[in-house]
């Protein structure tokens, strides 16, 4: 005896929200302070490296 199940989920690719749990815009809007902090730290690092190279060229 075969019992057919009518409401099985169809096989399809997951959407962006289903695979990641959030969209890129949601991530940026909820973590903008941390992203600015990372950019600030990178800017300080590259500025310090530039100044160190400039001082030691002489």
Backbone bond lengths (Angstrom), bond angles and torsions (degrees), N, CA, C in turn:
res aa  C-N    CA-C-N  psi(-1)  N-CA   C-N-CA  omega(-1)  CA-C   N-CA-C  phi
1 X - - - 1.444 - - 1.526 109.29 -
2 X 1.310 117.37 125.86 1.461 123.52 -179.14 1.525 108.79 -103.46
3 X 1.346 114.73 126.57 1.469 119.92 177.21 1.522 107.35 -107.64
4 X 1.312 117.49 119.82 1.459 121.95 -179.77 1.528 109.96 -89.95
5 X 1.322 115.23 133.10 1.466 119.94 175.59 1.516 107.32 -98.84
6 X 1.304 116.37 123.79 1.456 120.81 -172.69 1.516 114.13 -82.15
7 X 1.312 119.43 -32.13 1.459 121.14 -168.40 1.529 112.81 -112.15
8 X 1.298 116.88 47.45 1.466 120.15 174.75 1.526 108.99 -78.50
9 X 1.335 117.34 144.90 1.469 118.92 177.88 1.524 111.49 -66.28
10 X 1.300 115.74 142.70 1.456 121.29 179.38 1.524 109.83 -80.17
11 X 1.313 116.50 148.20 1.451 121.54 178.92 1.527 107.91 -79.20
12 X 1.329 116.16 120.26 1.464 121.32 176.96 1.519 108.30 -153.72
13 X 1.316 116.48 161.24 1.456 120.91 177.63 1.517 110.11 -70.44
14 X 1.320 115.66 146.47 1.460 120.49 178.97 1.523 109.74 -74.04
15 X 1.332 115.61 146.01 1.461 119.39 175.65 1.529 109.02 -75.83
16 X 1.329 116.67 174.48 1.470 120.65 -178.69 1.519 111.09 -60.94
17 X 1.318 117.28 -43.31 1.465 120.58 -179.82 1.522 111.77 -68.24
18 X 1.320 116.90 -35.86 1.464 119.84 179.77 1.526 111.83 -70.33
19 X 1.316 118.33 -34.79 1.454 120.04 -177.93 1.525 112.22 -82.32
20 X 1.322 118.27 -37.26 1.469 121.46 -178.48 1.519 112.53 -98.46
21 X 1.302 118.23 -27.40 1.453 120.75 -176.84 1.513 112.70 93.02
22 X 1.324 117.21 -10.64 1.464 122.51 178.78 1.518 108.47 -159.34
23 X 1.326 115.68 163.98 1.465 120.20 175.51 1.519 108.58 -96.55
24 X 1.308 115.68 166.46 1.462 120.36 179.95 1.527 110.64 -62.52
25 X 1.325 117.19 -41.15 1.467 120.33 -179.48 1.530 111.24 -64.39
26 X 1.329 117.95 -39.68 1.466 120.82 176.95 1.523 110.77 -62.99
27 X 1.338 116.79 -40.36 1.462 120.82 178.52 1.520 111.03 -62.62
28 X 1.343 117.22 -45.51 1.470 120.90 -178.90 1.522 110.34 -66.27
29 X 1.315 117.79 -43.53 1.463 119.83 -176.56 1.523 112.42 -69.54
30 X 1.319 118.70 -29.25 1.461 119.41 -179.89 1.528 112.52 -89.43
31 X 1.330 118.48 -16.13 1.466 121.19 -177.69 1.520 112.85 -123.66
32 X 1.318 118.56 28.13 1.462 120.37 -173.63 1.524 112.06 -66.61
33 X 1.321 118.70 -31.79 1.478 120.50 179.23 1.528 109.91 -65.06
34 X 1.337 116.69 -43.46 1.467 120.17 -179.79 1.522 111.07 -67.52
35 X 1.322 117.54 -37.44 1.461 120.40 178.11 1.525 111.01 -66.08
36 X 1.337 117.39 -39.32 1.469 119.89 175.49 1.523 111.38 -64.88
37 X 1.325 116.82 -38.24 1.467 120.08 178.51 1.526 110.94 -63.64
38 X 1.324 117.18 -41.60 1.469 120.56 178.12 1.522 110.30 -64.31
39 X 1.334 117.54 -42.63 1.469 120.19 177.89 1.523 111.58 -63.30
40 X 1.329 117.41 -39.07 1.466 121.18 178.27 1.530 110.91 -64.28
41 X 1.320 116.71 -44.00 1.477 120.45 179.03 1.522 110.30 -63.73
42 X 1.327 117.80 -41.58 1.465 120.27 177.09 1.522 111.67 -63.55
43 X 1.330 117.09 -40.33 1.465 120.56 178.94 1.527 110.64 -63.44
44 X 1.324 118.01 -43.17 1.467 121.34 178.16 1.522 110.23 -64.06
45 X 1.318 117.40 -41.69 1.461 121.19 179.92 1.528 111.37 -61.96
46 X 1.340 116.70 -49.05 1.468 118.96 -178.64 1.518 111.94 -68.39
47 X 1.333 118.70 -33.80 1.459 121.57 176.39 1.531 110.48 -65.85
48 X 1.324 117.10 -42.69 1.468 120.73 178.95 1.524 110.90 -66.13
49 X 1.317 117.53 -39.86 1.466 120.41 178.46 1.521 110.99 -65.25
50 X 1.327 116.53 -40.01 1.461 121.31 177.88 1.530 110.56 -62.85
51 X 1.335 116.32 -46.39 1.462 119.41 179.46 1.518 111.61 -65.47
52 X 1.315 118.61 -38.21 1.462 121.26 179.68 1.525 110.04 -63.99
53 X 1.329 118.05 -42.00 1.468 121.25 177.99 1.527 110.73 -65.14
54 X 1.338 115.85 -41.02 1.454 119.58 -178.55 1.540 110.83 -64.93
55 X 1.343 117.41 -40.88 1.460 121.24 178.95 1.518 112.34 -66.31
56 X 1.319 117.71 -35.57 1.468 120.35 -175.07 1.519 113.33 -92.49
57 X 1.313 118.91 4.74 1.458 121.23 175.57 1.525 111.83 -75.41
58 X 1.291 116.61 -28.72 1.475 121.51 -173.20 1.508 113.97 -66.88
